[in-house]
Amino acid sequence: VLVTEQNDLFSSFLKTARPFQVKLFEEVRQSSGYKQIEKWRKAISDQHGQNVGYIGAENWFMGMTQVINSIRSAEINIKNVIHAHLEHEFESQQYTFYAMLGVTLLFIIISSMAPLILRRVITLPLECLRSTIVQMSKGENVQIPSLESKDEIGDIARAVKEIDEIGQSAVRIQIALDSSSSPTLLLDPQMKVMYTNVAMDKLFKNAEGEFKKVMGDFECENTKEMPVSKILVNIPPEEFDHSFKREEGVGSNIYRVTSNPVLSEGGERLGTVVEWRDVTQERVIEQEIEHVVEATANGDFETRLSTEGKRGFFLSLCNGIN
């Protein structure tokens, strides 16, 4: 029974022991005293209790003493190995601790400096560009920053400069149109009014009553985004795809309308420019002159051209004919 329990104990120990423990156990097993005891154990195990010869107390004592000495020696070796193992683990853990401490400190330093770096490199330039864009939207002359930067901020700054140049060009064009005495309106690609110059606004205001005859809800102050088909009802929208010049009656007024499409460099339709000219007085005088000429041809020399409401060239023309 003792031999069986010892075998089970040794088997269990070897299954769970660490490599250095197995190595020390093997050293004990190689001792002469242990081999002698193993020899006796084997004999007992083989014979199962049968007579295996006399084992003297002296031999047993000497064998056990050698085993005990081997075990003590193994204990000392185990202590040394464990001590060395612990020192190695301590040094390893100490190195890991200091490494983690260094990484943590580095992370803290970077985290504390990152906002300052980001503010200097990204936030401040973007704030300057935002302020510049706000000034541009108000029509102010601006000095665009960060144009020389080679990074993404510089790309944005150069794009803003291009927008500013386009905007300044558009402002100059608008100023020129507003200064023009020729009534002009611009249509977007959807054929809706997107701009009218000062002369055009004046024309709409002076002839608002005539436009109301054509479109009852017409208001001269609300012409923006109004479809051109509601203003020039007799001109089909597709006719604005090409240039044309024609006269259009609005109420009792007559206007000469000149339309030209505006195309991009790639041929894309950007809008349409429509110029207006009030020729009502010219047509009235033409009809009066025709009437006078016809009366004169019939021997009536008493018919005269009316000078009422006429001025400038037309007044001189009427007086001369009369």
C-alpha positions in Angstrom: 0.0 0.0 0.0 2.8 2.4 0.9 4.6 1.7 -2.4 1.4 2.3 -4.4 0.7 5.6 -2.6 4.3 6.7 -3.2 4.0 6.0 -6.9 0.7 8.0 -7.1 2.3 10.8 -5.2 5.3 11.0 -7.5 3.1 10.8 -10.6 0.9 13.6 -9.4 3.9 15.7 -8.5 5.5 15.3 -11.9 2.3 16.3 -13.6 2.0 19.6 -11.8 5.6 20.5 -11.0 7.5 23.3 -12.8 10.4 22.5 -15.1 13.1 23.4 -12.5 11.3 21.3 -9.8 11.3 18.3 -12.1 14.9 18.8 -12.7 15.7 18.9 -9.0 13.5 15.8 -8.4 15.5 14.0 -11.1 18.7 14.9 -9.3 17.4 13.3 -6.1 16.4 10.2 -8.0 20.0 9.9 -9.3 21.5 9.7 -5.8 22.8 6.3 -4.7 20.6 6.2 -1.5 17.5 6.9 -3.6 18.5 4.3 -6.1 18.9 1.7 -3.3 15.5 2.5 -1.9 14.0 2.4 -5.3 15.6 -1.0 -5.7 13.9 -2.2 -2.6 10.6 -0.6 -3.5 10.7 -2.3 -6.9 11.4 -5.6 -5.3 8.6 -5.2 -2.9 6.3 -4.1 -5.8 7.3 -7.0 -8.0 6.9 -9.6 -5.3 3.7 -8.1 -3.8 4.6 -8.9 -0.3 6.5 -12.1 -1.0 9.9 -12.8 0.6 12.4 -10.5 -0.9 15.3 -11.2 1.4 16.4 -9.6 4.6 16.9 -5.8 4.6 19.2 -4.9 7.4 18.4 -1.9 9.6 21.9 -0.5 9.0 21.5 -0.6 5.2 18.0 0.9 5.5 19.3 3.7 7.7 22.2 4.4 5.5 20.0 4.5 2.4 17.5 6.7 4.0 20.2 9.0 5.3 21.6 9.4 1.8 18.1 10.2 0.5 17.5 12.7 3.3 20.8 14.4 2.5 19.9 14.4 -1.2 16.5 16.0 -0.3 18.2 18.6 1.8 20.7 19.3 -0.9 17.7 19.5 -3.3 16.0 21.9 -1.0 19.0 24.2 -1.0 19.2 24.0 -4.8 15.5 24.8 -4.9 15.9 27.8 -2.7 18.8 29.0 -4.8 16.8 28.5 -8.0 13.8 30.2 -6.6 15.9 33.1 -5.3 17.5 33.5 -8.7 14.1 33.2 -10.4 12.6 35.8 -8.1 15.5 38.2 -8.7 15.0 37.8 -12.4 11.3 38.3 -12.2 11.9 41.4 -9.9 14.3 42.9 -12.4 12.0 42.1 -15.3 9.0 43.6 -13.4 11.1 46.6 -12.4 12.2 47.2 -16.0 8.5 46.9 -17.1 7.5 49.3 -14.4 10.0 52.0 -15.3 9.2 51.5 -19.0 5.5 51.9 -18.4 6.3 54.9 -16.1 8.3 56.5 -18.9 5.6 55.9 -21.5 3.0 57.4 -19.1 5.0 60.5 -18.5 5.7 60.9 -22.2 2.0 60.5 -22.9 1.2 63.1 -20.2 3.7 65.6 -21.7 2.4 65.1 -25.2 -1.2 65.3 -24.1 -0.5 68.6 -22.3 1.4 70.1 -25.3 -0.9 68.8 -28.0 -3.6 71.4 -27.6 -1.0 74.2 -27.8 0.6 72.7 -30.9 -2.8 72.2 -32.5 -3.9 75.7 -31.7 -0.8 77.2 -33.1 -0.6 75.0 -36.2 -4.3 74.5 -37.1 -6.7 76.5 -34.9 -5.2 80.0 -35.2 -4.7 79.8 -39.0 -8.3 78.6 -39.5 -9.6 81.3 -37.3 -7.7 83.9 -39.4 -9.1 82.4 -42.6 -12.6 82.4 -41.1 -12.3 86.1 -40.1 -11.0 86.8 -43.6 -14.0 85.1 -45.2 -16.4 87.1 -43.0 -14.7 90.3 -44.2 -15.0 89.1 -47.8 -18.7 88.5 -47.4 -19.1 92.1 -46.4 -17.3 93.3 -49.5 -14.2 94.5 -47.7 -10.7 94.3 -49.1 -8.8 91.6 -47.3 -5.2 90.3 -47.0 -5.4 86.5 -47.0 -3.0 84.8 -44.6 -1.1 81.5 -44.9 -0.7 81.7 -48.7 2.9 80.5 -48.5 2.1 77.5 -46.4 2.8 74.1 -48.1 0.2 72.2 -46.0 -3.5 71.8 -46.2 -4.0 75.2 -44.5 -2.1 76.8 -47.4 -4.3 74.9 -49.9 -7.4 76.3 -48.2 -5.9 79.8 -48.2 -5.1 79.7 -51.9 -8.6 78.4 -52.6 -10.0 81.3 -50.6 -7.9 83.7 -52.6 -9.3 82.4 -55.9 -12.8 82.8 -54.5 -11.9 86.3 -53.4 -10.7 87.2 -56.9 -13.8 85.7 -58.5 -15.9 87.7 -56.0 -14.1 90.9 -56.7 -14.6 90.4 -60.4 -18.3 89.8 -59.8 -18.5 92.9 -57.7 -16.9 94.9 -60.4 -19.3 93.6 -63.0 -22.3 94.3 -60.7 -21.0 97.9 -60.2 -20.7 98.3 -63.9 -24.2 97.0 -64.5 -25.6 99.2 -61.8 -23.9 102.2 -63.3 -25.3 101.4 -66.8 -28.2 103.4 -68.1 -29.5 100.4 -70.0 -32.1 98.3 -68.1 -30.6 94.8 -67.7 -31.7 91.7 -65.8 -29.9 88.3 -65.4 -31.6 85.0 -65.5 -30.3 81.8 -63.8 -30.2 78.4 -65.7 -33.8 77.8 -64.5 -34.9 81.0 -66.3 -35.7 82.9 -63.1 -34.7 86.5 -62.4 -31.6 86.5 -60.2 -30.4 90.1 -60.7 -31.7 93.5 -61.9 -29.7 96.6 -62.2 -30.8 100.1 -61.0 -32.1 101.0 -64.5 -34.2 97.8 -64.7 -35.6 98.4 -61.2 -36.6 101.9 -62.3 -38.2 100.6 -65.5 -40.3 98.1 -63.5 -41.3 100.8 -61.0 -42.3 103.3 -63.7 -44.3 100.7 -65.7 -45.7 98.7 -62.8 -49.2 99.5 -63.9 -48.6 98.2 -67.4 -47.1 95.0 -66.1 -50.1 94.5 -63.8 -52.3 94.5 -66.9 -50.4 91.4 -68.1 -49.8 89.9 -64.6 -52.2 91.0 -62.0 -50.0 90.2 -59.0 -46.9 91.9 -60.4 -44.9 93.9 -57.8 -41.8 95.8 -58.9 -40.1 95.1 -55.5 -40.6 91.3 -55.8 -39.1 90.4 -59.1 -36.2 88.3 -57.7 -36.6 84.6 -58.5 -39.7 85.4 -60.7 -39.9 83.2 -63.8 -39.2 85.2 -67.0 -42.3 83.6 -68.6 -44.5 85.7 -66.2 -42.8 88.9 -67.4 -42.4 88.2 -71.1 -45.4 86.1 -71.6 -45.2 86.0 -75.4 -41.6 84.6 -75.6 -41.3 80.9 -75.1 -38.5 79.8 -72.6 -36.6 77.8 -75.2 -36.1 80.9 -77.3 -33.7 82.1 -74.6 -31.3 79.3 -75.5 -29.9 81.4 -78.3 -29.4 85.1 -78.9 -32.3 87.1 -80.2 -33.6 90.7 -80.5 -37.3 91.4 -80.7 -40.0 93.9 -79.6 -42.5 92.9 -76.9 -45.6 94.7 -75.9 -46.4 95.0 -72.2 -49.7 96.7 -71.7 -49.6 99.9 -73.7 -45.8 100.0 -73.6 -43.4 98.5 -76.2 -39.9 97.2 -75.3 -37.1 96.1 -77.5 -35.7 93.0 -75.8 -32.2 91.7 -76.5 -31.2 88.3 -75.0 -27.9 86.6 -74.9 -27.0 83.3 -73.2 -24.0 83.2 -70.8 -21.8 80.1 -71.2 -18.8 78.9 -69.2 -15.5 77.9 -70.9 -16.8 74.4 -71.0 -20.0 75.4 -72.7 -22.2 75.0 -69.6 -25.2 77.3 -69.4 -24.7 79.8 -66.6 -27.6 82.1 -67.2 -28.9 84.7 -69.6 -28.5 88.5 -70.0 -31.6 90.3 -71.1 -31.4 94.0 -72.0 -34.5 96.2 -72.3 -35.2 99.4 -74.1 -38.4 101.3 -74.0 -39.4 102.2 -77.6 -42.9 103.1 -76.9 -42.5 106.8 -77.8 -40.6 106.0 -81.0 -43.4 103.7 -82.2 -46.0 106.3 -81.3 -44.2 109.0 -83.3 -43.7 106.6 -86.2 -47.4 106.1 -86.3 -48.1 109.8 -86.1 -45.6 110.5 -88.8 -47.2 107.9 -91.0 -50.6 109.5 -90.3 -49.3 113.0 -91.3 -47.6 111.7 -94.4 -50.7 109.9 -95.5 -52.8 113.1 -94.8 -50.3 115.2 -96.8 -50.4 112.8 -99.7 -54.2 113.2 -99.7 -53.9 117.1 -99.9 -54.4 117.7 -96.2 -51.8 120.2 -95.0 -53.5 121.1 -91.8 -52.6 117.9 -89.9 -49.9 118.4 -87.3 -47.8 116.2 -85.0 -48.6 116.6 -81.4 -45.7 117.9 -79.3 -47.4 117.2 -76.0 -45.2 115.0 -73.8 -42.3 115.0 -76.2 -38.9 116.3 -75.5 -35.4 116.3 -76.9 -34.9 114.7 -80.3 -38.6 113.8 -80.7 -39.7 117.3 -79.9 -37.3 118.8 -82.4 -38.5 116.2 -85.0 -42.1 117.1 -84.5 -41.5 120.8 -84.7 -39.4 120.3 -87.9 -42.1 118.2 -89.6 -44.9 120.6 -88.5 
